[in-house]
Amino acid sequence: MTRILVTGGSGFVGSALTKALRARGFTVIGTVSTEKGDFVRCDLTDPVLVSDVVSKAQPDVIFHCAAISSAIHPLHLEYYGTNVLGTKNLLAAIKALGRRTRFIFLSTAGVYGNQSVEELHEALQPNPVHDYGMSKLCAEFWIKQAVEFCDPTIFRPFNIVGPGQNDAFIVPKLAKAFAQGERQIRLGNLDVYRDYIEITAACSVLADFIDQPAAIGETINLCSGKATSLRELIRAFQAVAGYEIEIIQDMAFVRTNELWRLIGSREKLDRLSPRRMALRSVQEMARDMFDYYKEQHATTLRPLRARFAADSA
């Protein structure tokens, strides 16, 4: 049976991917940086620990999802410690196995930066504008050097969204605000366009590429190829929630190095994986996330309401 190691196994993408892989019958070992449940602790910045984890897991396939993934992390050096040196440590551990290993890396569309084309394709010269994008680009470089001992594929995900995502990101932030009935929300730049792909579809694509020889050595966009403006996204949530929210543009959320359009070309993805899971519309994604946070909010309020009822009796 194929053994798969998923780094960042408790994260938003890693946990969903682990579930999807197990549903397909794979044996999956997930790693985390700190102790959590049945995951294996693996601090990527510790080369000895990384080597030990990989040696014990003996994976046939590695999905490298672990990273500092926020573009506004305050400690800039940590991007390079985790995202670059951590990836190098993982590659060194793979090399020590002494056999070829399938290696699928989740980079980021942030490596493109601002470009002069409408759709970002894989042949473009990267132009990252923040440390997150730069650190992922550096990791990509080291992975490309590792083809002598592993079979890598680099994915550049655009905006993967879904229930359970950290609400520091814009889509869950909106979903949570509408689910809780908030009347105002503070946002940054409103005139930005993004390419959204729902988490279930994204994980299905990733799993499909385990046995895809044509993808070895390739860099592939993980995207929908559709542009959605922030204003359109807000309207989708307003339609689901049934009310309009007041938008307050807060300069604290405005980035000087904003990526105005981040829309991927899916030509290569379509060519390599023509029969993948159908993508869901932004409206459907908005409904799922609104329902998720609505239930979370109701679950939080239930004990408070019960206590209030008991006190009033």
C-alpha positions as CSV (number, residue, x, y, z in Angstrom):
1,M,0.0,0.0,0.0
2,T,1.3,3.5,-0.9
3,R,2.6,5.4,2.1
4,I,2.2,9.2,2.0
5,L,3.7,11.8,4.3
6,V,1.8,15.1,4.4
7,T,3.8,17.9,6.1
8,G,1.5,20.5,7.8
9,G,-1.0,17.8,8.2
10,S,-3.2,19.7,10.7
11,G,-3.3,22.9,8.6
12,F,-6.2,24.0,6.4
13,V,-5.0,22.4,3.2
14,G,-3.0,19.6,4.9
15,S,-5.9,18.3,6.9
16,A,-8.3,18.3,4.0
17,L,-5.7,16.6,1.8
18,T,-5.0,14.0,4.5
19,K,-8.8,13.2,4.6
20,A,-9.0,13.0,0.8
21,L,-6.0,10.7,0.5
22,R,-7.3,8.4,3.2
23,A,-10.6,8.2,1.5
24,R,-8.7,6.9,-1.6
25,G,-7.2,4.1,0.5
26,F,-3.7,5.5,1.1
27,T,-1.8,5.2,4.3
28,V,-1.2,8.8,5.4
29,I,1.2,10.1,8.1
30,G,0.6,13.8,8.9
31,T,3.2,16.1,10.5
32,V,2.8,19.2,12.7
33,S,5.3,21.6,14.2
34,T,4.0,21.1,17.7
35,E,2.3,18.2,19.4
36,K,-1.3,17.7,18.2
37,G,-3.5,14.6,18.3
38,D,-2.2,11.6,16.3
39,F,0.1,13.7,14.1
40,V,3.9,13.3,14.1
41,R,5.8,16.2,15.5
42,C,8.3,17.6,12.9
43,D,9.9,21.0,13.2
44,L,11.1,21.6,9.6
45,T,13.9,23.8,10.9
46,D,15.5,20.9,12.8
47,P,17.4,18.8,10.2
48,V,17.9,15.9,12.6
49,L,14.2,15.6,13.5
50,V,13.2,15.9,9.9
51,S,15.6,13.1,8.9
52,D,14.3,10.9,11.7
53,V,10.6,11.5,10.8
54,V,11.2,10.7,7.1
55,S,13.3,7.7,7.9
56,K,10.6,6.2,10.2
57,A,7.8,7.0,7.8
58,Q,9.4,5.5,4.7
59,P,7.0,7.4,2.4
60,D,6.5,6.6,-1.2
61,V,5.0,10.1,-1.7
62,I,5.5,13.4,0.1
63,F,3.0,16.3,-0.1
64,H,4.9,19.3,1.3
65,C,2.2,21.6,2.6
66,A,3.8,23.0,5.8
67,A,4.8,26.6,5.6
68,I,4.4,30.1,7.0
69,S,1.6,30.9,4.6
70,S,0.5,34.4,5.5
71,A,1.8,37.3,3.4
72,I,1.8,39.6,6.4
73,H,3.7,37.5,9.0
74,P,5.6,40.0,11.2
75,L,8.9,38.0,11.6
76,H,10.3,38.0,8.1
77,L,13.3,35.7,8.8
78,E,10.9,32.9,9.8
79,Y,9.7,32.7,6.2
80,Y,13.1,31.7,5.1
81,G,13.8,29.5,8.1
82,T,10.6,27.4,7.6
83,N,9.8,27.8,3.9
84,V,13.3,27.6,2.5
85,L,15.6,25.9,4.9
86,G,12.8,23.6,6.0
87,T,12.3,22.5,2.5
88,K,16.1,21.9,2.1
89,N,16.0,19.8,5.2
90,L,13.1,17.7,3.9
91,L,14.9,17.2,0.5
92,A,18.1,16.1,2.3
93,A,16.0,13.5,4.3
94,I,14.5,12.2,1.1
95,K,17.9,11.9,-0.5
96,A,19.1,9.8,2.5
97,L,16.3,7.3,1.8
98,G,18.4,6.1,-1.1
99,R,15.4,5.6,-3.5
100,R,13.3,7.8,-5.7
101,T,10.4,9.5,-3.9
102,R,7.4,11.3,-5.4
103,F,7.5,14.8,-4.1
104,I,4.6,17.3,-4.5
105,F,5.2,20.8,-3.3
106,L,2.6,23.5,-2.6
107,S,4.2,26.8,-3.6
108,T,2.1,29.9,-4.1
109,A,0.8,32.1,-6.9
110,G,2.4,34.9,-5.0
111,V,5.7,34.1,-6.7
112,Y,4.3,35.8,-9.8
113,G,3.8,39.2,-8.3
114,N,2.3,41.9,-10.5
115,Q,2.6,41.1,-14.2
116,S,1.5,42.8,-17.4
117,V,-0.7,39.9,-18.6
118,E,-4.3,39.1,-17.7
119,E,-3.7,35.4,-16.9
120,L,-0.6,34.3,-15.1
121,H,1.0,31.3,-16.8
122,E,3.9,29.1,-15.6
123,A,6.4,30.4,-18.2
124,L,6.4,33.9,-16.7
125,Q,9.4,35.3,-15.0
126,P,8.5,35.3,-11.2
127,N,8.4,38.7,-9.6
128,P,7.4,38.3,-5.9
129,V,6.6,41.4,-3.9
130,H,6.7,40.0,-0.4
131,D,8.8,37.6,1.7
132,Y,6.2,34.9,1.5
133,G,6.3,34.7,-2.3
134,M,10.1,35.1,-2.3
135,S,10.6,32.3,0.2
136,K,8.4,30.0,-1.8
137,L,10.3,30.8,-5.0
138,C,13.6,30.0,-3.3
139,A,12.1,26.7,-2.2
140,E,11.1,26.0,-5.8
141,F,14.7,26.5,-6.8
142,W,16.0,23.9,-4.4
143,I,13.3,21.4,-5.4
144,K,14.3,21.8,-9.1
145,Q,17.8,20.8,-8.1
146,A,16.6,17.6,-6.5
147,V,15.5,15.8,-9.6
148,E,18.4,13.4,-9.4
149,F,16.9,11.6,-6.4
150,C,13.2,12.5,-6.3
151,D,10.3,13.0,-8.7
152,P,9.0,16.5,-8.0
153,T,5.9,18.5,-9.1
154,I,5.5,22.1,-8.0
155,F,2.0,23.4,-7.7
156,R,1.3,27.1,-7.4
157,P,-2.1,27.4,-5.7
158,F,-4.1,30.5,-6.1
159,N,-6.7,31.3,-3.5
160,I,-7.8,28.0,-2.0
161,V,-10.9,28.6,0.2
162,G,-13.4,26.6,2.2
163,P,-14.9,25.9,5.6
164,G,-12.4,25.9,8.5
165,Q,-10.0,28.4,6.9
166,N,-8.3,30.9,9.1
167,D,-10.5,34.0,9.2
168,A,-7.4,36.2,8.8
169,F,-8.0,35.6,5.1
170,I,-10.6,37.6,3.3
171,V,-13.1,35.0,2.3
172,P,-13.6,33.4,5.7
173,K,-13.4,36.9,7.2
174,L,-16.4,37.9,5.1
175,A,-18.2,34.6,5.7
176,K,-17.8,34.9,9.5
177,A,-19.0,38.5,9.5
178,F,-22.2,37.8,7.6
179,A,-22.8,34.6,9.5
180,Q,-22.7,36.6,12.8
181,G,-24.9,39.3,11.4
182,E,-22.4,42.0,11.6
183,R,-23.4,45.3,10.1
184,Q,-20.0,46.7,9.3
185,I,-16.7,45.2,8.2
186,R,-13.3,46.8,7.8
187,L,-11.4,45.9,4.6
188,G,-8.4,47.2,2.6
189,N,-8.3,47.6,-1.2
190,L,-11.6,46.8,-2.8
191,D,-10.5,46.8,-6.4
192,V,-8.6,43.6,-6.4
193,Y,-9.2,40.4,-8.4
194,R,-8.5,36.9,-7.3
195,D,-8.8,33.3,-8.5
196,Y,-10.7,31.1,-6.1
197,I,-10.7,27.3,-6.0
198,E,-12.6,25.4,-3.4
199,I,-10.6,23.2,-1.0
200,T,-12.3,19.8,-1.9
201,A,-11.6,20.4,-5.6
202,A,-8.0,21.5,-4.9
203,C,-7.3,18.4,-2.8
204,S,-8.8,16.1,-5.5
205,V,-6.5,17.7,-8.1
206,L,-3.5,17.1,-5.9
207,A,-4.4,13.5,-5.2
208,D,-4.9,12.9,-8.9
209,F,-1.3,13.8,-9.6
210,I,0.3,11.1,-7.4
211,D,0.4,8.8,-10.5
212,Q,0.9,11.3,-13.2
213,P,4.3,10.8,-14.9
214,A,3.8,13.7,-17.3
215,A,3.8,16.1,-14.3
216,I,7.2,15.1,-13.0
217,G,9.5,18.0,-13.1
218,E,6.6,20.4,-14.0
219,T,5.4,23.6,-12.3
220,I,1.6,23.8,-12.5
221,N,-1.0,26.4,-11.5
222,L,-3.7,25.2,-9.2
223,C,-6.4,27.6,-10.1
224,S,-9.9,28.0,-11.6
225,G,-8.9,30.5,-14.3
226,K,-11.7,32.8,-13.3
227,A,-11.4,36.3,-12.1
228,T,-13.5,37.4,-9.1
229,S,-13.4,40.9,-7.8
230,L,-13.6,41.6,-4.1
231,R,-16.8,43.6,-4.8
232,E,-18.3,40.6,-6.5
233,L,-17.3,38.3,-3.6
234,I,-19.1,40.7,-1.2
235,R,-22.2,40.7,-3.3
236,A,-22.2,36.9,-3.3
237,F,-22.2,36.8,0.5
238,Q,-24.8,39.6,0.7
239,A,-27.1,37.4,-1.5
240,V,-26.5,34.4,0.7
241,A,-27.0,36.3,4.0
242,G,-29.9,38.4,2.7
243,Y,-28.6,41.8,3.8
244,E,-26.1,44.4,2.8
245,I,-23.1,45.1,5.0
246,E,-21.4,48.5,5.4
247,I,-17.8,48.5,4.0
248,I,-15.3,50.6,5.9
249,Q,-12.1,51.0,4.0
250,D,-9.4,50.9,6.6
251,M,-5.9,52.0,5.6
252,A,-4.4,49.6,8.2
253,F,-5.5,46.8,5.7
254,V,-4.1,48.5,2.6
255,R,-0.8,47.0,1.4
256,T,1.6,49.2,-0.5
257,N,2.7,46.2,-2.5
258,E,-0.8,45.0,-3.3
259,L,-1.2,42.3,-5.9
260,W,-4.1,43.8,-7.9
261,R,-4.8,40.8,-10.2
262,L,-3.9,37.3,-9.3
263,I,-5.7,35.1,-12.0
264,G,-4.1,31.9,-13.2
265,S,-4.0,30.3,-16.6
266,R,-5.3,26.7,-16.3
267,E,-4.0,25.6,-19.7
268,K,-1.4,23.3,-18.3
269,L,-3.6,21.9,-15.6
270,D,-6.4,21.2,-18.2
271,R,-3.8,19.4,-20.4
272,L,-2.4,17.3,-17.7
273,S,-5.6,16.6,-15.8
274,P,-8.6,16.9,-18.2
275,R,-11.0,14.8,-16.1
276,R,-10.6,16.3,-12.7
277,M,-13.4,17.2,-10.3
278,A,-15.7,20.0,-11.6
279,L,-15.1,23.4,-10.0
280,R,-17.7,25.1,-7.9
281,S,-19.0,28.6,-8.4
282,V,-18.1,31.5,-6.1
283,Q,-21.8,31.6,-5.1
284,E,-21.7,27.9,-4.0
285,M,-18.5,28.4,-2.1
286,A,-20.0,31.5,-0.4
287,R,-23.0,29.4,0.7
288,D,-20.9,26.6,2.1
289,M,-18.7,29.0,4.1
290,F,-21.7,31.0,5.3
291,D,-23.4,27.9,6.5
292,Y,-20.3,26.6,8.3
293,Y,-19.7,29.8,10.2
294,K,-23.5,30.2,10.9
295,E,-23.4,26.7,12.6
296,Q,-20.2,27.6,14.5
297,H,-21.8,30.8,15.8
298,A,-25.0,29.0,16.8
299,T,-22.9,26.4,18.6
300,T,-21.1,29.1,20.5
301,L,-24.3,30.8,21.5
302,R,-26.2,27.7,22.7
303,P,-24.6,27.3,26.1
304,L,-24.9,31.1,26.7
305,R,-28.6,31.0,25.9
306,A,-29.1,27.9,28.1
307,R,-27.3,29.7,31.0
308,F,-29.4,32.8,30.5
309,A,-32.6,30.7,30.5
310,A,-31.5,29.0,33.7
311,D,-30.7,32.3,35.4
312,S,-34.0,33.7,34.3
313,A,-36.0,30.7,35.6
